[in-house]
Amino acid sequence: MAKRYGGEFSPTGQRPDSGAPRDMVTAERITHASFAGRKPLRHGAKINLMFVLPLLSFFTAFFQPVTAMATDLAGAAAILLAAWLTRDGVRAEDAFNERKVARRPAIPRKMFGSVLTGMGVFLLVFGGQWNPITATLIGLIAAGLHLFSFGPDPLQDKGLEGVDRFQTDRIARKIEEAEAVLSEMTDAIKRARDREIEARVASFEETVRQMFRQVEADPRDLASSRRYLGVYLQGARDATVQFADLYARNRETSVRADYMAFLDDMETNFALRTQKMLTDDREGLDIEIEVLRERLNRENLRIEG
């Protein structure tokens, strides 16, 4: 008769000495949410609407005379370009607001988007009525509404009070270089066509950006994090590029597992380095407080004596 196998180390096994059930130990599985590190784009619905509405003019323009058709097509193209600039301007502003040390965008994209929106609406109205006064008024209103809806671009640099200009520029330049590496890493992993891996890379990038914020908060941490923001981050990008090319061709599960383990190790190291920065700051504060207390005690003793 068949007998179910069971030993000391089986799921239902018992201890050989006492016969009591063996203790079960279950390791906690680390899971990462698919939306970790991702944020919705501000004004996303309005920007998408700006992309959709000009397409209607492309269909109606071909049923008009040549002059009106060219005018409508030019107006629709201007609004599409305005939508593209506005989307990039909103992203640049979000990145600017997130950082504590940042330089203003080199190109005021949202303001240019307002101007192009006014020009596009002017051309569309002018091509239908051939009335420059009416078209100009409506174009100005459209440009004003665009500027009111999306706001102006940041026009001043943002730095830390008490930090010299050279130090602020050096931090901002280093973080911009690191952000460019992260963007290359994001673009490379898309070639793998795996949503779970893309979410995992986004989670790693969010951990790296926490180190960015810590360096901005305390410029003294730049020296200790230089290797992480430079050599290690570039190594992670190069590994991501190689993995994306290899995995896109073969879809090997072993390669995927190795890359996921690599990301776990990198994220853990970056998180520990950031935590070490915070610990060092706390230790420095404690030492400063202790020194001040000793000095005050000496002063009080001297006064009493």
TORVOBA-932216 format. One record per residue (C-alpha): residue in one letter; y, z, x. Coordinates in nm, 3 decimals, always signed. Example, Ala and Ser with C-alpha at 12.3 -4.5 7.8 and 13.67 -1.06 7.14 Angstrom:
! residues 2
<pt><r>a</r><y>-0.450</y><z>+0.780</z><x>+1.230</x></pt>
<pt><r>s</r><y>-0.106</y><z>+0.714</z><x>+1.367</x></pt>
END
This chain:
! residues 305
<pt><r>m</r><y>+0.000</y><z>+0.000</z><x>+0.000</x></pt>
<pt><r>a</r><y>+0.344</y><z>-0.087</z><x>+0.123</x></pt>
<pt><r>k</r><y>+0.558</y><z>+0.198</z><x>+0.253</x></pt>
<pt><r>r</r><y>+0.933</y><z>+0.195</z><x>+0.288</x></pt>
<pt><r>y</r><y>+1.044</y><z>+0.226</z><x>+0.648</x></pt>
<pt><r>g</r><y>+1.258</y><z>+0.528</z><x>+0.730</x></pt>
<pt><r>g</r><y>+1.342</y><z>+0.693</z><x>+1.057</x></pt>
<pt><r>e</r><y>+1.582</y><z>+0.943</z><x>+1.201</x></pt>
<pt><r>f</r><y>+1.862</y><z>+0.690</z><x>+1.232</x></pt>
<pt><r>s</r><y>+1.804</y><z>+0.500</z><x>+0.910</x></pt>
<pt><r>p</r><y>+2.059</y><z>+0.537</z><x>+0.625</x></pt>
<pt><r>t</r><y>+1.829</y><z>+0.782</z><x>+0.444</x></pt>
<pt><r>g</r><y>+1.684</y><z>+0.942</z><x>+0.756</x></pt>
<pt><r>q</r><y>+1.633</y><z>+1.312</z><x>+0.814</x></pt>
<pt><r>r</r><y>+1.666</y><z>+1.535</z><x>+1.114</x></pt>
<pt><r>p</r><y>+1.329</y><z>+1.586</z><x>+1.287</x></pt>
<pt><r>d</r><y>+1.387</y><z>+1.958</z><x>+1.354</x></pt>
<pt><r>s</r><y>+1.500</y><z>+2.081</z><x>+1.012</x></pt>
<pt><r>g</r><y>+1.423</y><z>+1.795</z><x>+0.777</x></pt>
<pt><r>a</r><y>+1.780</y><z>+1.809</z><x>+0.645</x></pt>
<pt><r>p</r><y>+1.956</y><z>+1.480</z><x>+0.569</x></pt>
<pt><r>r</r><y>+2.126</y><z>+1.327</z><x>+0.869</x></pt>
<pt><r>d</r><y>+2.507</y><z>+1.338</z><x>+0.873</x></pt>
<pt><r>m</r><y>+2.665</y><z>+1.006</z><x>+0.784</x></pt>
<pt><r>v</r><y>+2.967</y><z>+0.896</z><x>+0.987</x></pt>
<pt><r>t</r><y>+3.170</y><z>+0.605</z><x>+0.860</x></pt>
<pt><r>a</r><y>+3.438</y><z>+0.457</z><x>+1.081</x></pt>
<pt><r>e</r><y>+3.765</y><z>+0.386</z><x>+0.911</x></pt>
<pt><r>r</r><y>+3.833</y><z>+0.017</z><x>+0.899</x></pt>
<pt><r>i</r><y>+4.183</y><z>-0.085</z><x>+0.993</x></pt>
<pt><r>t</r><y>+4.315</y><z>-0.337</z><x>+0.746</x></pt>
<pt><r>h</r><y>+4.639</y><z>-0.529</z><x>+0.757</x></pt>
<pt><r>a</r><y>+4.813</y><z>-0.641</z><x>+0.443</x></pt>
<pt><r>s</r><y>+4.864</y><z>-1.016</z><x>+0.414</x></pt>
<pt><r>f</r><y>+5.233</y><z>-0.963</z><x>+0.346</x></pt>
<pt><r>a</r><y>+5.293</y><z>-0.726</z><x>+0.638</x></pt>
<pt><r>g</r><y>+5.602</y><z>-0.828</z><x>+0.832</x></pt>
<pt><r>r</r><y>+5.711</y><z>-1.081</z><x>+0.571</x></pt>
<pt><r>k</r><y>+6.030</y><z>-1.056</z><x>+0.372</x></pt>
<pt><r>p</r><y>+6.147</y><z>-1.277</z><x>+0.086</x></pt>
<pt><r>l</r><y>+6.438</y><z>-1.504</z><x>+0.162</x></pt>
<pt><r>r</r><y>+6.764</y><z>-1.389</z><x>+0.009</x></pt>
<pt><r>h</r><y>+6.912</y><z>-1.633</z><x>-0.244</x></pt>
<pt><r>g</r><y>+6.582</y><z>-1.821</z><x>-0.234</x></pt>
<pt><r>a</r><y>+6.601</y><z>-1.940</z><x>-0.596</x></pt>
<pt><r>k</r><y>+6.958</y><z>-2.066</z><x>-0.561</x></pt>
<pt><r>i</r><y>+6.878</y><z>-2.249</z><x>-0.237</x></pt>
<pt><r>n</r><y>+6.572</y><z>-2.413</z><x>-0.392</x></pt>
<pt><r>l</r><y>+6.787</y><z>-2.524</z><x>-0.684</x></pt>
<pt><r>m</r><y>+7.028</y><z>-2.686</z><x>-0.441</x></pt>
<pt><r>f</r><y>+6.738</y><z>-2.885</z><x>-0.298</x></pt>
<pt><r>v</r><y>+6.613</y><z>-2.998</z><x>-0.641</x></pt>
<pt><r>l</r><y>+6.933</y><z>-3.097</z><x>-0.822</x></pt>
<pt><r>p</r><y>+7.044</y><z>-3.374</z><x>-0.580</x></pt>
<pt><r>l</r><y>+6.708</y><z>-3.545</z><x>-0.627</x></pt>
<pt><r>l</r><y>+6.809</y><z>-3.631</z><x>-0.983</x></pt>
<pt><r>s</r><y>+7.094</y><z>-3.841</z><x>-0.848</x></pt>
<pt><r>f</r><y>+6.855</y><z>-4.049</z><x>-0.639</x></pt>
<pt><r>f</r><y>+6.675</y><z>-4.166</z><x>-0.955</x></pt>
<pt><r>t</r><y>+6.989</y><z>-4.248</z><x>-1.154</x></pt>
<pt><r>a</r><y>+7.185</y><z>-4.404</z><x>-0.869</x></pt>
<pt><r>f</r><y>+6.972</y><z>-4.722</z><x>-0.856</x></pt>
<pt><r>f</r><y>+7.067</y><z>-4.815</z><x>-1.213</x></pt>
<pt><r>q</r><y>+7.438</y><z>-4.844</z><x>-1.128</x></pt>
<pt><r>p</r><y>+7.655</y><z>-5.099</z><x>-0.947</x></pt>
<pt><r>v</r><y>+7.636</y><z>-5.110</z><x>-0.572</x></pt>
<pt><r>t</r><y>+7.957</y><z>-4.913</z><x>-0.509</x></pt>
<pt><r>a</r><y>+7.867</y><z>-4.638</z><x>-0.754</x></pt>
<pt><r>m</r><y>+7.511</y><z>-4.628</z><x>-0.618</x></pt>
<pt><r>a</r><y>+7.631</y><z>-4.583</z><x>-0.259</x></pt>
<pt><r>t</r><y>+7.875</y><z>-4.311</z><x>-0.367</x></pt>
<pt><r>d</r><y>+7.611</y><z>-4.117</z><x>-0.561</x></pt>
<pt><r>l</r><y>+7.358</y><z>-4.144</z><x>-0.279</x></pt>
<pt><r>a</r><y>+7.613</y><z>-4.018</z><x>-0.028</x></pt>
<pt><r>g</r><y>+7.700</y><z>-3.726</z><x>-0.256</x></pt>
<pt><r>a</r><y>+7.337</y><z>-3.631</z><x>-0.308</x></pt>
<pt><r>a</r><y>+7.270</y><z>-3.651</z><x>+0.067</x></pt>
<pt><r>a</r><y>+7.568</y><z>-3.425</z><x>+0.135</x></pt>
<pt><r>i</r><y>+7.437</y><z>-3.162</z><x>-0.108</x></pt>
<pt><r>l</r><y>+7.090</y><z>-3.178</z><x>+0.047</x></pt>
<pt><r>l</r><y>+7.240</y><z>-3.125</z><x>+0.392</x></pt>
<pt><r>a</r><y>+7.443</y><z>-2.837</z><x>+0.250</x></pt>
<pt><r>a</r><y>+7.127</y><z>-2.677</z><x>+0.113</x></pt>
<pt><r>w</r><y>+6.954</y><z>-2.709</z><x>+0.450</x></pt>
<pt><r>l</r><y>+7.250</y><z>-2.554</z><x>+0.635</x></pt>
<pt><r>t</r><y>+7.279</y><z>-2.277</z><x>+0.377</x></pt>
<pt><r>r</r><y>+6.913</y><z>-2.183</z><x>+0.412</x></pt>
<pt><r>d</r><y>+6.940</y><z>-2.163</z><x>+0.792</x></pt>
<pt><r>g</r><y>+7.266</y><z>-1.972</z><x>+0.759</x></pt>
<pt><r>v</r><y>+7.108</y><z>-1.710</z><x>+0.533</x></pt>
<pt><r>r</r><y>+6.821</y><z>-1.667</z><x>+0.777</x></pt>
<pt><r>a</r><y>+7.061</y><z>-1.632</z><x>+1.070</x></pt>
<pt><r>e</r><y>+7.265</y><z>-1.374</z><x>+0.878</x></pt>
<pt><r>d</r><y>+6.953</y><z>-1.172</z><x>+0.794</x></pt>
<pt><r>a</r><y>+6.855</y><z>-1.168</z><x>+1.162</x></pt>
<pt><r>f</r><y>+7.211</y><z>-1.068</z><x>+1.252</x></pt>
<pt><r>n</r><y>+7.214</y><z>-0.782</z><x>+1.002</x></pt>
<pt><r>e</r><y>+6.873</y><z>-0.657</z><x>+1.113</x></pt>
<pt><r>r</r><y>+6.977</y><z>-0.619</z><x>+1.476</x></pt>
<pt><r>k</r><y>+7.204</y><z>-0.352</z><x>+1.612</x></pt>
<pt><r>v</r><y>+7.318</y><z>-0.570</z><x>+1.900</x></pt>
<pt><r>a</r><y>+7.377</y><z>-0.936</z><x>+1.816</x></pt>
<pt><r>r</r><y>+7.616</y><z>-1.218</z><x>+1.876</x></pt>
<pt><r>r</r><y>+7.767</y><z>-1.407</z><x>+1.587</x></pt>
<pt><r>p</r><y>+7.599</y><z>-1.738</z><x>+1.498</x></pt>
<pt><r>a</r><y>+7.728</y><z>-2.022</z><x>+1.713</x></pt>
<pt><r>i</r><y>+7.762</y><z>-2.247</z><x>+1.405</x></pt>
<pt><r>p</r><y>+7.893</y><z>-2.108</z><x>+1.074</x></pt>
<pt><r>r</r><y>+7.622</y><z>-2.282</z><x>+0.872</x></pt>
<pt><r>k</r><y>+7.703</y><z>-2.133</z><x>+0.533</x></pt>
<pt><r>m</r><y>+8.069</y><z>-2.227</z><x>+0.561</x></pt>
<pt><r>f</r><y>+7.975</y><z>-2.581</z><x>+0.658</x></pt>
<pt><r>g</r><y>+7.740</y><z>-2.577</z><x>+0.359</x></pt>
<pt><r>s</r><y>+8.031</y><z>-2.486</z><x>+0.132</x></pt>
<pt><r>v</r><y>+8.237</y><z>-2.777</z><x>+0.268</x></pt>
<pt><r>l</r><y>+7.947</y><z>-3.021</z><x>+0.229</x></pt>
<pt><r>t</r><y>+7.879</y><z>-2.895</z><x>-0.124</x></pt>
<pt><r>g</r><y>+8.241</y><z>-2.965</z><x>-0.219</x></pt>
<pt><r>m</r><y>+8.224</y><z>-3.310</z><x>-0.060</x></pt>
<pt><r>g</r><y>+7.895</y><z>-3.391</z><x>-0.233</x></pt>
<pt><r>v</r><y>+8.023</y><z>-3.286</z><x>-0.576</x></pt>
<pt><r>f</r><y>+8.345</y><z>-3.480</z><x>-0.513</x></pt>
<pt><r>l</r><y>+8.150</y><z>-3.798</z><x>-0.438</x></pt>
<pt><r>l</r><y>+7.923</y><z>-3.756</z><x>-0.740</x></pt>
<pt><r>v</r><y>+8.215</y><z>-3.702</z><x>-0.980</x></pt>
<pt><r>f</r><y>+8.427</y><z>-3.971</z><x>-0.818</x></pt>
<pt><r>g</r><y>+8.145</y><z>-4.225</z><x>-0.841</x></pt>
<pt><r>g</r><y>+8.118</y><z>-4.169</z><x>-1.214</x></pt>
<pt><r>q</r><y>+8.484</y><z>-4.153</z><x>-1.317</x></pt>
<pt><r>w</r><y>+8.678</y><z>-4.303</z><x>-1.022</x></pt>
<pt><r>n</r><y>+8.940</y><z>-4.036</z><x>-1.077</x></pt>
<pt><r>p</r><y>+9.032</y><z>-3.876</z><x>-0.741</x></pt>
<pt><r>i</r><y>+9.232</y><z>-3.587</z><x>-0.893</x></pt>
<pt><r>t</r><y>+8.952</y><z>-3.472</z><x>-1.121</x></pt>
<pt><r>a</r><y>+8.690</y><z>-3.521</z><x>-0.849</x></pt>
<pt><r>t</r><y>+8.899</y><z>-3.321</z><x>-0.599</x></pt>
<pt><r>l</r><y>+8.947</y><z>-3.030</z><x>-0.837</x></pt>
<pt><r>i</r><y>+8.578</y><z>-3.012</z><x>-0.926</x></pt>
<pt><r>g</r><y>+8.481</y><z>-3.043</z><x>-0.560</x></pt>
<pt><r>l</r><y>+8.710</y><z>-2.754</z><x>-0.463</x></pt>
<pt><r>i</r><y>+8.565</y><z>-2.543</z><x>-0.743</x></pt>
<pt><r>a</r><y>+8.211</y><z>-2.623</z><x>-0.626</x></pt>
<pt><r>a</r><y>+8.296</y><z>-2.531</z><x>-0.265</x></pt>
<pt><r>g</r><y>+8.455</y><z>-2.205</z><x>-0.379</x></pt>
<pt><r>l</r><y>+8.156</y><z>-2.115</z><x>-0.595</x></pt>
<pt><r>h</r><y>+7.921</y><z>-2.184</z><x>-0.305</x></pt>
<pt><r>l</r><y>+8.122</y><z>-1.961</z><x>-0.074</x></pt>
<pt><r>f</r><y>+8.138</y><z>-1.689</z><x>-0.339</x></pt>
<pt><r>s</r><y>+7.763</y><z>-1.706</z><x>-0.405</x></pt>
<pt><r>f</r><y>+7.640</y><z>-1.702</z><x>-0.045</x></pt>
<pt><r>g</r><y>+7.934</y><z>-1.541</z><x>+0.134</x></pt>
<pt><r>p</r><y>+8.078</y><z>-1.630</z><x>+0.475</x></pt>
<pt><r>d</r><y>+7.891</y><z>-1.624</z><x>+0.803</x></pt>
<pt><r>p</r><y>+7.928</y><z>-1.332</z><x>+1.046</x></pt>
<pt><r>l</r><y>+8.241</y><z>-1.405</z><x>+1.245</x></pt>
<pt><r>q</r><y>+8.231</y><z>-1.122</z><x>+1.502</x></pt>
<pt><r>d</r><y>+7.978</y><z>-1.001</z><x>+1.753</x></pt>
<pt><r>k</r><y>+7.800</y><z>-0.676</z><x>+1.677</x></pt>
<pt><r>g</r><y>+7.737</y><z>-0.431</z><x>+1.960</x></pt>
<pt><r>l</r><y>+7.702</y><z>-0.064</z><x>+2.039</x></pt>
<pt><r>e</r><y>+8.000</y><z>+0.165</z><x>+2.075</x></pt>
<pt><r>g</r><y>+8.025</y><z>+0.315</z><x>+2.420</x></pt>
<pt><r>v</r><y>+7.825</y><z>+0.034</z><x>+2.583</x></pt>
<pt><r>d</r><y>+8.005</y><z>-0.206</z><x>+2.813</x></pt>
<pt><r>r</r><y>+8.025</y><z>-0.575</z><x>+2.727</x></pt>
<pt><r>f</r><y>+7.794</y><z>-0.680</z><x>+3.010</x></pt>
<pt><r>q</r><y>+7.521</y><z>-0.441</z><x>+2.898</x></pt>
<pt><r>t</r><y>+7.555</y><z>-0.551</z><x>+2.535</x></pt>
<pt><r>d</r><y>+7.535</y><z>-0.920</z><x>+2.626</x></pt>
<pt><r>r</r><y>+7.231</y><z>-0.858</z><x>+2.846</x></pt>
<pt><r>i</r><y>+7.044</y><z>-0.682</z><x>+2.564</x></pt>
<pt><r>a</r><y>+7.139</y><z>-0.949</z><x>+2.311</x></pt>
<pt><r>r</r><y>+7.033</y><z>-1.228</z><x>+2.547</x></pt>
<pt><r>k</r><y>+6.698</y><z>-1.062</z><x>+2.625</x></pt>
<pt><r>i</r><y>+6.617</y><z>-1.008</z><x>+2.259</x></pt>
<pt><r>e</r><y>+6.716</y><z>-1.364</z><x>+2.171</x></pt>
<pt><r>e</r><y>+6.475</y><z>-1.490</z><x>+2.436</x></pt>
<pt><r>a</r><y>+6.200</y><z>-1.267</z><x>+2.298</x></pt>
<pt><r>e</r><y>+6.273</y><z>-1.385</z><x>+1.942</x></pt>
<pt><r>a</r><y>+6.238</y><z>-1.745</z><x>+2.060</x></pt>
<pt><r>v</r><y>+5.894</y><z>-1.659</z><x>+2.203</x></pt>
<pt><r>l</r><y>+5.794</y><z>-1.506</z><x>+1.869</x></pt>
<pt><r>s</r><y>+5.910</y><z>-1.819</z><x>+1.686</x></pt>
<pt><r>e</r><y>+5.696</y><z>-2.034</z><x>+1.917</x></pt>
<pt><r>m</r><y>+5.404</y><z>-1.802</z><x>+1.848</x></pt>
<pt><r>t</r><y>+5.453</y><z>-1.836</z><x>+1.472</x></pt>
<pt><r>d</r><y>+5.473</y><z>-2.216</z><x>+1.494</x></pt>
<pt><r>a</r><y>+5.161</y><z>-2.232</z><x>+1.710</x></pt>
<pt><r>i</r><y>+4.941</y><z>-2.017</z><x>+1.484</x></pt>
<pt><r>k</r><y>+5.014</y><z>-2.242</z><x>+1.186</x></pt>
<pt><r>r</r><y>+4.802</y><z>-2.510</z><x>+1.350</x></pt>
<pt><r>a</r><y>+4.497</y><z>-2.287</z><x>+1.305</x></pt>
<pt><r>r</r><y>+4.532</y><z>-2.321</z><x>+0.924</x></pt>
<pt><r>d</r><y>+4.410</y><z>-1.967</z><x>+0.858</x></pt>
<pt><r>r</r><y>+4.619</y><z>-1.750</z><x>+0.628</x></pt>
<pt><r>e</r><y>+4.460</y><z>-1.424</z><x>+0.741</x></pt>
<pt><r>i</r><y>+4.534</y><z>-1.493</z><x>+1.106</x></pt>
<pt><r>e</r><y>+4.890</y><z>-1.595</z><x>+1.021</x></pt>
<pt><r>a</r><y>+4.939</y><z>-1.264</z><x>+0.841</x></pt>
<pt><r>r</r><y>+4.790</y><z>-1.081</z><x>+1.138</x></pt>
<pt><r>v</r><y>+5.033</y><z>-1.251</z><x>+1.377</x></pt>
<pt><r>a</r><y>+5.320</y><z>-1.163</z><x>+1.143</x></pt>
<pt><r>s</r><y>+5.213</y><z>-0.797</z><x>+1.156</x></pt>
<pt><r>f</r><y>+5.208</y><z>-0.809</z><x>+1.537</x></pt>
<pt><r>e</r><y>+5.555</y><z>-0.963</z><x>+1.541</x></pt>
<pt><r>e</r><y>+5.686</y><z>-0.685</z><x>+1.318</x></pt>
<pt><r>t</r><y>+5.554</y><z>-0.428</z><x>+1.567</x></pt>
<pt><r>v</r><y>+5.726</y><z>-0.613</z><x>+1.850</x></pt>
<pt><r>r</r><y>+6.054</y><z>-0.615</z><x>+1.657</x></pt>
<pt><r>q</r><y>+6.035</y><z>-0.237</z><x>+1.629</x></pt>
<pt><r>m</r><y>+6.057</y><z>-0.234</z><x>+2.008</x></pt>
<pt><r>f</r><y>+6.359</y><z>-0.463</z><x>+1.979</x></pt>
<pt><r>r</r><y>+6.534</y><z>-0.214</z><x>+1.753</x></pt>
<pt><r>q</r><y>+6.453</y><z>+0.073</z><x>+1.990</x></pt>
<pt><r>v</r><y>+6.599</y><z>-0.114</z><x>+2.288</x></pt>
<pt><r>e</r><y>+6.911</y><z>-0.189</z><x>+2.087</x></pt>
<pt><r>a</r><y>+6.942</y><z>+0.176</z><x>+1.990</x></pt>
<pt><r>d</r><y>+6.910</y><z>+0.294</z><x>+2.351</x></pt>
<pt><r>p</r><y>+6.990</y><z>+0.034</z><x>+2.622</x></pt>
<pt><r>r</r><y>+6.829</y><z>+0.257</z><x>+2.885</x></pt>
<pt><r>d</r><y>+6.490</y><z>+0.151</z><x>+2.746</x></pt>
<pt><r>l</r><y>+6.549</y><z>-0.210</z><x>+2.850</x></pt>
<pt><r>a</r><y>+6.421</y><z>-0.150</z><x>+3.203</x></pt>
<pt><r>s</r><y>+6.094</y><z>+0.010</z><x>+3.088</x></pt>
<pt><r>s</r><y>+6.031</y><z>-0.259</z><x>+2.826</x></pt>
<pt><r>r</r><y>+6.120</y><z>-0.562</z><x>+3.037</x></pt>
<pt><r>r</r><y>+5.756</y><z>-0.648</z><x>+3.111</x></pt>
<pt><r>y</r><y>+5.664</y><z>-0.617</z><x>+2.744</x></pt>
<pt><r>l</r><y>+5.950</y><z>-0.837</z><x>+2.627</x></pt>
<pt><r>g</r><y>+5.885</y><z>-1.086</z><x>+2.903</x></pt>
<pt><r>v</r><y>+5.546</y><z>-1.121</z><x>+3.071</x></pt>
<pt><r>y</r><y>+5.325</y><z>-0.964</z><x>+2.803</x></pt>
<pt><r>l</r><y>+5.496</y><z>-1.135</z><x>+2.511</x></pt>
<pt><r>q</r><y>+5.482</y><z>-1.473</z><x>+2.682</x></pt>
<pt><r>g</r><y>+5.115</y><z>-1.413</z><x>+2.757</x></pt>
<pt><r>a</r><y>+5.052</y><z>-1.344</z><x>+2.389</x></pt>
<pt><r>r</r><y>+5.227</y><z>-1.669</z><x>+2.302</x></pt>
<pt><r>d</r><y>+5.023</y><z>-1.871</z><x>+2.553</x></pt>
<pt><r>a</r><y>+4.700</y><z>-1.715</z><x>+2.425</x></pt>
<pt><r>t</r><y>+4.803</y><z>-1.799</z><x>+2.068</x></pt>
<pt><r>v</r><y>+4.871</y><z>-2.161</z><x>+2.159</x></pt>
<pt><r>q</r><y>+4.533</y><z>-2.198</z><x>+2.326</x></pt>
<pt><r>f</r><y>+4.354</y><z>-2.025</z><x>+2.039</x></pt>
<pt><r>a</r><y>+4.523</y><z>-2.240</z><x>+1.775</x></pt>
<pt><r>d</r><y>+4.426</y><z>-2.562</z><x>+1.952</x></pt>
<pt><r>l</r><y>+4.068</y><z>-2.449</z><x>+2.010</x></pt>
<pt><r>y</r><y>+4.012</y><z>-2.297</z><x>+1.666</x></pt>
<pt><r>a</r><y>+4.159</y><z>-2.599</z><x>+1.489</x></pt>
<pt><r>r</r><y>+3.892</y><z>-2.817</z><x>+1.652</x></pt>
<pt><r>n</r><y>+3.581</y><z>-2.600</z><x>+1.641</x></pt>
<pt><r>r</r><y>+3.642</y><z>-2.322</z><x>+1.387</x></pt>
<pt><r>e</r><y>+3.419</y><z>-2.088</z><x>+1.588</x></pt>
<pt><r>t</r><y>+3.389</y><z>-1.740</z><x>+1.440</x></pt>
<pt><r>s</r><y>+3.339</y><z>-1.582</z><x>+1.783</x></pt>
<pt><r>v</r><y>+3.668</y><z>-1.726</z><x>+1.908</x></pt>
<pt><r>r</r><y>+3.840</y><z>-1.601</z><x>+1.596</x></pt>
<pt><r>a</r><y>+3.696</y><z>-1.250</z><x>+1.638</x></pt>
<pt><r>d</r><y>+3.802</y><z>-1.239</z><x>+2.004</x></pt>
<pt><r>y</r><y>+4.156</y><z>-1.341</z><x>+1.915</x></pt>
<pt><r>m</r><y>+4.180</y><z>-1.083</z><x>+1.637</x></pt>
<pt><r>a</r><y>+4.062</y><z>-0.813</z><x>+1.879</x></pt>
<pt><r>f</r><y>+4.319</y><z>-0.936</z><x>+2.130</x></pt>
<pt><r>l</r><y>+4.595</y><z>-0.900</z><x>+1.869</x></pt>
<pt><r>d</r><y>+4.476</y><z>-0.548</z><x>+1.788</x></pt>
<pt><r>d</r><y>+4.498</y><z>-0.449</z><x>+2.155</x></pt>
<pt><r>m</r><y>+4.841</y><z>-0.606</z><x>+2.198</x></pt>
<pt><r>e</r><y>+4.982</y><z>-0.445</z><x>+1.885</x></pt>
<pt><r>t</r><y>+4.844</y><z>-0.104</z><x>+1.986</x></pt>
<pt><r>n</r><y>+4.999</y><z>-0.129</z><x>+2.333</x></pt>
<pt><r>f</r><y>+5.338</y><z>-0.236</z><x>+2.199</x></pt>
<pt><r>a</r><y>+5.334</y><z>+0.044</z><x>+1.942</x></pt>
<pt><r>l</r><y>+5.242</y><z>+0.302</z><x>+2.207</x></pt>
<pt><r>r</r><y>+5.518</y><z>+0.177</z><x>+2.437</x></pt>
<pt><r>t</r><y>+5.773</y><z>+0.206</z><x>+2.155</x></pt>
<pt><r>q</r><y>+5.649</y><z>+0.556</z><x>+2.072</x></pt>
<pt><r>k</r><y>+5.674</y><z>+0.650</z><x>+2.442</x></pt>
<pt><r>m</r><y>+6.039</y><z>+0.540</z><x>+2.438</x></pt>
<pt><r>l</r><y>+6.107</y><z>+0.767</z><x>+2.143</x></pt>
<pt><r>t</r><y>+5.926</y><z>+1.055</z><x>+2.316</x></pt>
<pt><r>d</r><y>+6.125</y><z>+1.007</z><x>+2.635</x></pt>
<pt><r>d</r><y>+6.448</y><z>+1.012</z><x>+2.434</x></pt>
<pt><r>r</r><y>+6.344</y><z>+1.339</z><x>+2.271</x></pt>
<pt><r>e</r><y>+6.252</y><z>+1.489</z><x>+2.606</x></pt>
<pt><r>g</r><y>+6.586</y><z>+1.383</z><x>+2.748</x></pt>
<pt><r>l</r><y>+6.765</y><z>+1.546</z><x>+2.457</x></pt>
<pt><r>d</r><y>+6.567</y><z>+1.868</z><x>+2.502</x></pt>
<pt><r>i</r><y>+6.648</y><z>+1.879</z><x>+2.873</x></pt>
<pt><r>e</r><y>+7.017</y><z>+1.822</z><x>+2.805</x></pt>
<pt><r>i</r><y>+7.023</y><z>+2.100</z><x>+2.547</x></pt>
<pt><r>e</r><y>+6.841</y><z>+2.338</z><x>+2.781</x></pt>
<pt><r>v</r><y>+7.084</y><z>+2.265</z><x>+3.066</x></pt>
<pt><r>l</r><y>+7.382</y><z>+2.328</z><x>+2.841</x></pt>
<pt><r>r</r><y>+7.230</y><z>+2.654</z><x>+2.722</x></pt>
<pt><r>e</r><y>+7.180</y><z>+2.775</z><x>+3.078</x></pt>
<pt><r>r</r><y>+7.537</y><z>+2.688</z><x>+3.168</x></pt>
<pt><r>l</r><y>+7.672</y><z>+2.869</z><x>+2.863</x></pt>
<pt><r>n</r><y>+7.465</y><z>+3.174</z><x>+2.946</x></pt>
<pt><r>r</r><y>+7.598</y><z>+3.177</z><x>+3.302</x></pt>
<pt><r>e</r><y>+7.955</y><z>+3.144</z><x>+3.179</x></pt>
<pt><r>n</r><y>+7.907</y><z>+3.430</z><x>+2.932</x></pt>
<pt><r>l</r><y>+7.756</y><z>+3.654</z><x>+3.200</x></pt>
<pt><r>r</r><y>+8.037</y><z>+3.577</z><x>+3.437</x></pt>
<pt><r>i</r><y>+8.298</y><z>+3.650</z><x>+3.173</x></pt>
<pt><r>e</r><y>+8.129</y><z>+3.977</z><x>+3.077</x></pt>
<pt><r>g</r><y>+8.102</y><z>+4.082</z><x>+3.441</x></pt>
END
